[in-house]
Amino acid sequence: MFCRYFSFFSLCLFFPTQRSSLGHGSSLHGRGTTFLPGFENLTVGYNKYLRPYFGGEPVQIAMSLDITSISSISESDMDYTATISLRQRWTDPRLVFHGNKSFTLDARLVELLWVPDTYIVESKRSFLHDVTVGNRLVRLFSNGTVLYAIRITTTVACNMDLSKYPMDKQTCRLQLESWGYDENDVTFTWLRGNDSVHGIEKLRLSQYTVERYHTLVSKSQQETGSYPRLILQFELRRNVLYFILETYVPSTLLVMLSWVSFWITLDSVPARTCIGVTTVLSMTTLMIGSRSSLSKTNCFIKAIDVYLGICFTFIFGALVEYAVAHYSSSQKSAAKVSEEGPANGLTKEMEEVNITNILNNSITSYKQKISFTSIEISRDNVNCSDLTMKSHEKIKCVLRNKMHRFIGYFTIQNPGNVDHYSKLLFPLFFMVVNVFYWAYYLYF
């Protein structure tokens, strides 16, 4: 097919044609083929390898975009895939013809024309659509203006800040730049400013909503020169409702479920242990599931990770609270048994043994009381300012007294109060933490 058009172009070069108004077709002598109106201008010193105004002023190229779709936005790869229609306009004085009409040429004739070397900055993968034919358009206007449109699907890098995920906003860019022609050869402009971009406000994305966009004109300073660049910058806001239903609500309910153990008595060991272990394991599973969707971005500490960590801390704290309360209760029960045991033993012995045994038991108990009293005095009421004590003994005495006093501060006198205070403190602290969490990530 290309050979056919190339031979057609050769015929235009070497066969004389009759000038006529470009509103009507003209015929080749001795041929029945219709001549393409205006195409004879290409025969007069046209060289597709030289830009318009070669050696003179730069070519002004005006661009506009149609955003057909943004099919995917990947947080793990930090890129997005978009299908766009790129339209470029410039004026080539070598293609001026008479008349007021414009003519659309076959897209394959673009190989015979000079076109800008525009490329997409930060593009990872791109391709032109070619079904059923190449999706390209070439239109000539009588004043020499050329409209060149192509349809591209491209995957472009987008640097994302995921510290507030899933309450984040991402700013992505689509940048168009000249590859070889610097600003002395070509200049890029948007055709109508922000109105040069269409379709982006109508996009419906799965996780995002396009909040705003704007166009910029910039320059790229490279080692080989300064190149013109056009920038389309758009802001994406993530829809957080899905994550609230998927992660935030289940994790909050698990925390509230762990509080149920505060209303169960300390003696119900299997029930309270089962609730604590079950909620911890469920929370661990939820944390693993939330991170599996972003396996390649685990280096980021995201907002959802912070919330899950807070929930896990409260659930684990409820389990530790029961361990502390149960241990204190068991210690207190053991102390009561040890105090009541000798008295009960003495009562039974007095009923069964003779007077000799009574005297022996009395002497033994008296000795034990004396020893216990001496121990208590040595522990709690030792006068460390005794002049007969050596200096290192005084230091040990002072340290021992302070240690016993410090431990006494943390001694739980009534283990039942632990659950009583936990019923109030755990929900209160959780509400306060939630207020600070949502205020920070939503407004700061």
Secondary structure, 3 states (H helix, E strand, C coil): CHHHHHHHHHHHHHCCCCCCCCCCCEECCCCCCEECCCHHHHHCCCCCCCCCCCCCCCEEEEEEEEEEEEEEEECCCCEEEEEEEEEEEEECHHHCCCCCCCEEECHHHHHHCCCCCEEEECEEEEEECCCCCCCEEEEECCCCEEEEEEEEEEEEECCCCCCCCCCCEEEEEEEEEECCCCCCCEEEEECCHHHHEECHHHCCCCCEEEEEEEEEEEEEEECCEEEEEEEEEEEEEECCHHHHHHHHHHHHHHHHHHHHHHHCCCCCHHHHHHHHHHHHHHHHHHHHHHHHCCHHHCCCCCHHHHHHHHHHHHHHHHHHHHHHHHHHHHHHHHHHHHHHHHHHHHHHHHHHCCHHHHHHHHHHHHHHHHHHHHHHHHHHCCCCCCCCCCHHHHHHHHHHHHHHHHHHHCCCCCCHHHHHHHHHHHHHHHHHHHHHHHHHHHHC
